[in-house]
Amino acid sequence: MGYGDQQLKDLETTINNTDCDSVIIATPIDLNRIIKIKKPNTRVYYDLQEIGEPNLLEVIDEFVKKHKLK
């Protein structure tokens, strides 16, 4: 999944207009490579380990059913 030109422009505007001390970039791509973030920012990496229930698949399945997306 990628970002369209308008989505990138909107994201850049939203980030730069947000009152904050810094931005944490936790996306699979480095947003600094595709938009200009005019605030201090840090890219973080993470691994997800599901423990217990509901797990991510169950949450998504329930959402799909609730919103009749399938």
C-alpha positions in Angstrom: 0.0 0.0 0.0 1.4 3.4 -0.9 0.5 7.0 -0.4 -1.0 9.1 -3.3 0.3 12.6 -4.0 -2.7 14.3 -2.3 -2.4 12.0 0.7 1.2 12.9 1.2 0.5 16.6 0.9 -2.3 16.2 3.4 -0.2 14.2 5.8 2.7 16.7 5.6 0.3 19.6 6.3 -1.4 17.8 9.2 1.9 16.9 10.9 3.4 20.4 10.4 0.3 22.1 11.7 0.0 20.0 14.8 1.1 21.6 18.0 3.6 19.1 19.4 7.2 18.9 20.7 8.2 16.1 18.4 7.0 13.5 15.9 7.5 9.7 16.2 7.6 8.0 12.9 6.4 4.4 13.3 5.5 3.5 9.8 7.1 0.8 7.7 8.7 3.5 5.5 10.7 6.5 6.6 8.3 9.4 6.1 11.3 11.8 6.1 12.2 10.4 2.7 8.9 11.4 1.1 7.6 14.5 3.0 9.2 17.5 4.8 8.6 17.2 8.5 9.4 20.6 10.1 9.5 19.4 13.6 12.0 17.3 15.6 11.3 13.7 14.7 12.6 10.2 15.4 11.9 7.0 13.5 11.2 3.9 15.7 11.1 0.2 14.9 9.1 -2.4 16.7 8.0 -6.0 16.7 4.5 -7.1 17.7 4.0 -10.2 19.8 0.4 -11.0 20.5 -0.3 -12.4 23.9 -3.7 -13.6 24.8 -7.1 -12.7 23.3 -8.5 -11.1 21.4 -5.7 -11.2 18.9 -5.4 -8.9 15.9 -7.1 -11.4 13.5 -10.1 -11.6 15.9 -10.4 -7.9 16.2 -10.3 -7.4 12.4 -12.8 -10.2 11.8 -15.2 -8.6 14.3 -14.8 -5.2 12.7 -15.5 -6.6 9.2 -18.6 -8.4 10.5 -19.8 -5.3 12.4 -19.5 -3.0 9.4 -20.7 -5.7 6.9 -17.5 -5.3 4.8 -17.4 -9.0 3.7 
